[in-house]
Structure formats: C-alpha cells, structure tokens
Amino acid sequence: MMARSFFSMNADWSARLIGALGCTALVLAGLSVPVRPVAAQMAPIVMKMSTATMNDVQHEWYRRFGAEVEKNSGGRIKGEIYPASQLGSIPRQIEGTQFGSIQVFNGPPQFLAGLDARYEAMSAPGVFPDAAHAQRALQDPEFNAAFLALGASKGLKGVGLFVTGPAGIGTRTKVTRLADLEGRKIRVLAAEMDREEMRRLKATAVPMSLGEVLPALQQGAIDGVMTSLPVMVGLRYYDAARFHYEIDHSMIVVVSVVSKTWFDKLPPDLQKVVVDAGQKVSREIYAWAAEDFARAKEVWVKNGGEITAPTAEDRAAVTRMMSPIGIEVTSRKPDEKAIYELLLRAIQRTAQ
C-alpha cells in the first residue's frame, strides 16, 4: 500500500485535535450551567379563587390565603383572585368549584344550602352574643371539622370558616323602626331561615345572587338588601341604598371551599399546605374583619350614607321574634338539627 503523505496525516491529526477540543469545550461549558430541579422547571399549579364581593374580608382572606399557599408550596401553587363575581354569578361560581374549573370559592354558606340544607345553620338569628364570640365558636375544633366536611359528597372540601360581622339591612328609603320594614322587598341569602326572618318582620324575602343586587336596587325591583356593611361599602351601595339599619339580628359568616376534583389530584404535601393555610388564615382574619367593619362605617357616612340603630324596644322585639327560628326550622330536618345543636354546644364551650 502507498504510504500516506505527511500533509495528509497532519491534516487528519489536526481535524481530530480540533474535534476533541470542541467536545472538551462543550463539556466544560455544560459544567458551568446549573441544572434546575425538575420541579422548578414545571409550571406552577394555578389556583383560581372566586368570590362575589370586593375589597372586604372575603377578598382579604384570599390575599392572605393565596400568599400563604404560594409561600409554603415553594411556588408550586400560584393563586389568582377573581373578586366581584368576575367568574359568574354565585351559583355559577359554586358549580365551577364543584367541577374544578374554579379551585376555591368563598361566601356565605347559605348559598350552598341547595347542595346540603345543613349549611343554612349559619343563618340562625339570635344565637351569637357578638361577633367575637361567633368567631370563637366557629373555630371550635369539633364544630369546625363537622361543618367543613358538609360538602364532601358534593365535590367541595371546606378549608376555612370565619365571621365577618353582624347583619344589617341597607334600604333605598330610610328605616327608623321595625314597622318601617313591613311590605318591603328585601334581598336575602338563599336559606329558609332568611326567608322566615323576613316573614316575621312582615317583609318580602327575595333570594338573589349578589351580582344582581345593585341593578335591582337602582331599578327599584327590591327595596333593600340584608348583608354586612363592609360588603355594601365595597360594592358602593351607598349610591343606590344609602340608609343602613343596624338590626344586628344575626352574623354574616363565610365558608371557604376548594374543589375536591382539583384537591384530590394534588400530592399529599400540597394538600396539607392548602388545608393548613385555610385554617390559619380563618383563625387570624377576624382582627382584620373587626377593623374593616369600623372603617366601613366611616366610609359609609363619608359617602352620604346614614346609619340608624333600632330602639331598645325594637331590639327586644327582634330578639323575641327571631330567637326561636333556628330551633323551629331545623327541627323538621334531623341532619340539620344535629349540626345546629353542635353549633349551640360550641357557643356554650367558647363563652367567656
């Protein structure tokens, strides 16, 4: 065989050397790039949080809950807040949570009474001495666990329960005494107890999703709305119904539920993060809610609203007519009676 030329061998050797040097450079370059963990490369799990109100305690609960979940999940879950019924009316929000298109819903539990009548136990008037006592009772371990478990068979897992403050009635025309409520059409929550309360006041109960209330007030389709003052301030009801009657016959309570469809797909460590965050924020939110209630009064008056408190005589009349409602309504439904009695025991245990 003919011997290879010096130049041919030299060129071959040079090509191999250049190739080797190139590979080495690539290896060395690769060593300088940090390898990200697999979990860090994955997109965070989106947690859509929906509510009907805005700039009130329900909205604030979401701010705190979302931040707590993001922090303790190491960013693996990212919260998105949709206040003021951006994702639909309350019934649509609840349905979305059941089926998993919405991950968290919060609002008065009475709106869930169509799924389970026991949710309406929170409407019972005359059972809480004050808002602070109501908050303590709702955090009672036995009652809290039982109430948050109510929606399990309906695709909802309760993670938080807290009080926002006493209920009042905002009206288009001034109310100075109980008799002024006679014949008025008042928006209420979707519970039998709420309708019974209006019947005893000789008013007409109009169950309605919150997003529909302001147009109904503006058009005169309803005369007033039963809710908490911070909700009315947050949604600027003072332009349509500037008179607030501090009847304070019951407490506005909020339950936070997550979609079981979504929750059950989370790994156990993230399930714990969600549950722990819900419980923690629900225990701590009351101090903010109490301050917000005081601020709401100032804002209401500053924007031309008026606040009227019932006379001592009318307060006594409210107590007499309202206190029996819880027992009377729940006595017709054994399961509802059981949760109501559990609530009464929690109130007794948490008395100071």
N, C-alpha and C positions, 0 to 999 in steps of 0.2 A: 504494500500500500504506500501511496505517496505521503510523505511526511507533511503535516500541516505547517503553514508558514508561521513565522514569528508574529507577523502582524495579525494573522487570523486568530492565533491563540491568545494574543494580547487583547484583542477586541472582545473575545469570548469571556476572558477573565474580567475585563472592565465591566461588561454587562452584568455578570454575576455579582460583582462587588457593589455596583450601583443598586441592584435589586435588593441585596442583603441590607445595605444601608437604609434603603427606603422602608423595608419592613421594620427595621430597628426603630426608625423614626416614628413610624405609626404606632408601634408598641409603646414607646416612651411617651408619645402624645396621649395615647389612651390612658396611661397611668396617671396623667395629670388631671383627667376629668373625673370628678367624683361620681360614683354610682348612686343614683337615687333609689331609695327603697321602693318596692313595688307599690305599697300602699300610698306613697307620696305621689306616684305617677297617676293614680286613679283619680277621676273627677269626684268631687265630694257628693255625698248623697243630699239631694235637695229636700228640704222640709218646708212645704208651703203652709203658712199659718194664717187662718182666715177668721175674721170676726166682723160683726155688724157695726161696731162703734169705732170712734176715732179719738185719739188724744185723751183717753180716760184710763181707768185702771186695767181694763181688758187689753188695751193697746200696750200699756206699760208692762203688763205681765209678759206679753210676747217679746218685748225688747229684752227683758231680763232672762227669760227662758231661752230665747234664741242664743243670746251671748253665752249663757251657761253651758248649753249643749255644744256649741261650737268649740268653746274652750276645753271642755272635758273630753270631747271626742278627738281632740288634736286636729280639728279642721276637717274631719271625715264627714261630718254633717254640717250643712250650711243652711241657715234659716232664712226664709223670705216672708215678710209680713205683708198681708193684704187686708187693711182695715176698711171700714165704711162700706161693707158689702161689695167690694170690688170683684169678688168671685161669685156673685149672685146673691139672691135672697137667702134668708136664714134656712129655709127648707132645702134649698139647693146646696148650700154650704154643708149641711148635715149629710145629705146624700153623697156629696163628693167625698166627704171624710169616710163614710161607710165603704165606698168603693175604691178609695185610695188615690183619687185624683187630687185630693186635698189631704195633707198629712195631719193637720191639727185644726180643731175648731174650738172656740170658747165662747160662752154666752150663758144666759140664764138657763138652768136645767129644765125649766118648764117647757122650753121649745123641743125637748126630747121626749115629752110625755106621750107623744103619739107612738113612740117606739116602746116605751115602758112607762105605765102610769105612775110608777113609784117615784119618778123624777119630780113630780109635782109636789112632793112633800115639802120642798123648799118654799112653796107659796104660802104655807100655813101662817096666818096672821096671829099676832099677839103671843108668840111663844118665846121670842128673844127679848130680854130686858133692854139690851142696847147692842150696838154694832160690835163693840169689843168682845162682849160675851158670845155673840154669834160666831165670831171668828174663832174663839177658843173651842166652841162646841164642834165646829166643822173640822177642826184638826184633831179631835178626839180619835185615837187610833182605831177603836172598834167601829165607830160610825163612819169615819173617813174611808176605811177599807171596804166596808159594805156598800157605801154609796157609789164609790168609784168603780165598783165591779158591775153595776147595774146594766151597762150597755154591752157586756162581753158577747152575748149571743146575737147582738145586732151589728157587730162589726166595729164596735167602739171600745177603746180602753181608756178609762179615766186615769188621769195623771195629776190633776190638781183641783182643789175646791177652796173657794175663799169668798168672803163677803165684801161688797163694795160700799154699802151704806144703806140707810133707810129709804123706803119708797116714798115718793111724793106724787102729786098729780099736777101736771102743767096744763093750763087751760087758756083758751082764747079770750075768755071774759073772766073777770075777777070772781073768785070764790072766797067768801069770808066766813062761811059756816057750812056745816054738813048739808043743810037743807038746800043749799045752792047747787049741789051736785045732782039733785033729782032731775031726771029726764035727760041728763047729758049723755052723749055718746063718748065713751072713754076707751081708748086703746089699752088692751091688757095683754099679758103673756098668754101663751096657749096652754092653759090649765083650767080644770074645772073649778079649783079653789078661787082663781082670779075672777071667774065669771060670777061665782057665788058672792064674792066680796062686793062687786058692783050691784048685784041684785039687792043686797041688804042696804046699800046706800041709795037704792031706787034709781040707779043709773043704768045705762045700757052698755054691756061689755062688748067690745069689738076686738077680737083677736086679730093681730096684724103683724106682719114681719116689719122689723124696724126701718128698713129702707123705704117702706111705703108711707111711713107716718108723717114726715114733713109735708109731702104733697097733699096728703089728706087733711092736715091742719090748715094749710094755705087755702085749700079749696072749700073748707067748711064741711067736709064729709064726716069729720069727727070733731068733737068739742074739746077734747083733751087727751092726755096720754099719762099712763101710770108708769113711772120709771124713776131712776135716780137723777138728782140734779146734775151731777157731772156729765152724764150722758146727754142731757138736754143742752148743757153748755158746749160740749164737744161738737155737737151737731147743729149748734146755733139756733135752737128752737125759740130763743127769745125774740126773734123777728116775727114768728107766727103765733106763738103762745107764750106771752111774756109773764103770765101770772102763775106762780108756783104755790101750791097749797101743801104745807108740811104735815100731811096726815100721819106719816111715820108708823103705819099700822103693821108693816112687815119689812123684811130685809131683802134687798136685791143681792142674790147670790150668783156666783159664776162657777161653772164647771168647765174644765179643760179636758177634751178627749182627743186621743190620737187614733188614726186609722189602724185597726188590727191587721188589715191586709198589708199595710206598709210595715207596721211594727214587728209582725211575726217573721218578716224577711230579714230583719236586722240581726247581726251576730249578737250573742248574749251580752258582750261587753257594752255594745252601743244601746241595747235595750235598757240596761242598767243606767246608763248615762241619761237617757230620756226620762225614765221614771224618777230618778233621784233629783234631776233638775226641776221637774214638775212639782214635786213635793217641797223642795227647798224654797222655790220662788213663791209658792202658795202660802207657806208659813210666814215669809218675810214681807209680803206685799201689803199687808194691812196698814202698816205705818204710813206708807205712801198714799194709800187709799184715803185714810183719815185726813191727811194734809190736803189731798186733792179735793175732798168734799168741802173743806173750809175755803180753799181757793175758788171753787165753783160758785159759792155764794157771793163772793166779792165780784167775780166776773159777771155773774147774772145781773146783779144790781147795777154795775158799771155800764152795762149794755141796755139799760132801760127796763130790766125785769123787776118784778115785785115778788116778795116772799111774804106769805101770810101763814101764821100758825093758828091751829084750832084753839078755841077757848077751852078752859079746863072742863067745862060741861060737855063740850063736843068730844074731847079726848076720852072722857069717861064713857060716853055713849059708844064711841068706836070700839073701846075695849069690850064692852058688854056684847055688842053685836058680832064682833069678829072672832073673839077667842074660841067659841065653840066650833068654828068651821073646820079646823083640822081634824078633830075627832069625828065629826059628823060625816065628812066626805070620805075619810079613809076607812071608816067602819064598814063601808059597803064593799071594800076590796081587801081581803085578808093579807095579800102580799104588801100592799101599800100601807096598811095598818101596821104591819111589822116594822117597816123602815121608819114610819112616823114615830112609833113608840121607841125605837132605837135612838132617834133624834132627841126625844124628850129626856131619855136617860143620859144622853151625852150633855144636854143642857144642865141637868142636875149635877153631873160629875164635875163640870167646869165652872160652877158657881163660885164666886169669891166673896 
